[in-house]
Amino acid sequence: MSDLRDLYQQVILDHNRKPRNFRKIAHANRTAEGYNPLCGDRIIVEITVEDGVVKDVAFQGAGCAISKAAASMMTASVIGKPEREVDALFHSVHAMLTGANGPTAEVGKLAVFAGVREFPSRIKCATLAWHTLQAALHGAAEPVSTE
């Protein structure tokens, strides 16, 4: 089990050091801002949705390693998916992080964040990008806050 935790930590640190999709999208048609006052994480998620499918998603901002890695892995996992699948993935990841459920097949590689559940103060760091993505997908006008 220790080897698996080490692997998970390495994946999170890699995504923090070299975040995927950390950029602006020139012609995004949906966007949202998110803020985690507890940790100071700030994020902007931009999405291009065409015919109900997430064609591109990117993020910008600053935050802790967990927040940045979560945003990086989230963006990589939702590109090319229909909005309804992105919604379902959000609920699966959220349940994994906040509930008693362990990682399920639906979350795939995102299971690396299951250990965050053991550190309640870090759950908001791991979910900020997901809540911001949901706000962008559903047209929320107000910035997302984890408080």
C-alpha positions in Angstrom: 0.0 0.0 0.0 2.9 2.3 0.7 4.2 1.9 -2.8 0.8 2.8 -4.2 0.7 6.0 -2.1 4.2 6.9 -3.3 3.1 6.5 -6.9 0.0 8.6 -6.3 2.2 11.3 -4.7 4.5 11.2 -7.7 1.6 11.6 -10.1 0.3 14.6 -8.1 3.7 16.2 -7.9 4.3 15.7 -11.7 1.0 17.4 -12.5 1.9 20.3 -10.2 5.3 20.8 -11.8 4.1 20.3 -15.4 0.4 21.0 -15.4 -1.5 19.9 -18.5 -3.8 22.5 -20.2 -2.4 25.4 -18.1 -3.1 28.0 -20.7 -5.7 30.4 -22.2 -8.2 29.2 -24.9 -8.4 31.8 -27.6 -12.1 31.3 -28.4 -13.6 29.7 -25.3 -17.3 29.9 -25.1 -17.7 29.3 -21.4 -15.6 30.5 -18.5 -15.7 30.6 -14.7 -13.6 31.8 -11.8 -13.0 29.9 -8.5 -11.4 30.8 -5.2 -10.5 28.8 -2.1 -10.0 31.3 0.7 -8.6 28.7 3.1 -5.6 27.9 0.9 -5.5 30.9 -1.4 -6.1 28.9 -4.5 -7.4 30.9 -7.5 -8.4 29.4 -10.8 -10.0 30.4 -14.1 -11.5 27.6 -16.2 -12.2 28.1 -19.9 -14.1 25.7 -22.0 -15.0 25.3 -25.6 -18.2 23.3 -26.0 -19.6 22.3 -29.4 -22.8 20.3 -29.9 -22.8 19.3 -26.2 -19.2 18.0 -26.2 -16.2 19.5 -24.4 -13.9 20.1 -27.3 -11.2 22.0 -25.2 -10.7 23.0 -21.6 -7.9 24.8 -19.9 -7.1 26.6 -16.7 -5.0 29.4 -15.3 -4.3 30.6 -11.8 -2.2 29.8 -8.8 -2.6 27.4 -6.0 -1.2 24.6 -3.9 0.1 21.4 -5.4 -3.1 19.5 -4.9 -5.2 22.3 -6.5 -3.0 22.6 -9.5 -2.6 18.9 -10.0 -6.4 18.4 -9.6 -7.1 21.0 -12.3 -4.5 19.5 -14.6 -5.8 16.0 -14.3 -9.4 17.2 -14.5 -8.8 19.0 -17.8 -7.1 16.0 -19.3 -9.9 13.7 -18.3 -12.9 15.8 -19.7 -11.7 16.8 -23.1 -13.8 15.1 -25.7 -16.5 14.0 -23.3 -20.2 15.0 -23.6 -21.4 17.4 -21.0 -23.6 14.7 -19.3 -20.5 12.5 -18.9 -18.5 15.4 -17.4 -21.4 16.0 -14.9 -21.4 12.3 -14.0 -17.6 12.4 -13.5 -17.9 15.5 -11.3 -20.3 13.6 -9.1 -18.2 10.5 -8.9 -15.0 12.5 -8.1 -16.9 14.6 -5.5 -18.3 11.5 -3.8 -14.8 9.9 -3.7 -13.4 13.0 -2.1 -16.1 13.9 0.3 -18.0 10.6 1.1 -17.2 7.2 2.4 -16.9 5.8 -1.2 -13.6 4.7 -2.3 -12.4 5.3 -5.8 -14.5 3.6 -8.5 -13.9 2.6 -12.0 -15.7 5.8 -13.2 -12.9 8.1 -11.9 -10.1 6.2 -13.6 -6.7 7.9 -13.1 -8.4 10.5 -10.8 -8.3 7.9 -8.1 -4.9 9.3 -7.2 -6.8 11.9 -5.2 -8.6 9.4 -3.0 -6.0 9.9 -0.2 -7.0 13.5 0.1 -10.0 12.4 2.0 -7.7 11.7 4.9 -6.9 15.4 5.1 -10.2 17.2 5.3 -8.7 20.7 5.0 -7.3 19.7 1.6 -10.5 18.4 0.1 -11.5 21.9 -1.0 -8.1 22.2 -2.8 -8.9 19.1 -4.8 -12.5 20.0 -5.6 -12.1 23.7 -6.5 -11.3 23.0 -10.2 -14.2 20.7 -10.4 -16.7 23.2 -8.9 -15.3 25.9 -11.2 -15.7 23.6 -14.2 -19.3 22.9 -13.3 -19.9 26.7 -13.0 -18.5 27.2 -16.4 -20.5 24.4 -18.0 -23.7 25.6 -16.5 -23.2 29.3 -17.0 -22.9 30.5 -13.4 -22.3 34.2 -13.3 -20.8 34.5 -9.8 -17.3 33.2 -9.0 -17.1 29.9 -7.2 -15.9 29.9 -3.6 -15.2 26.8 -1.5 -16.6 28.7 1.6 
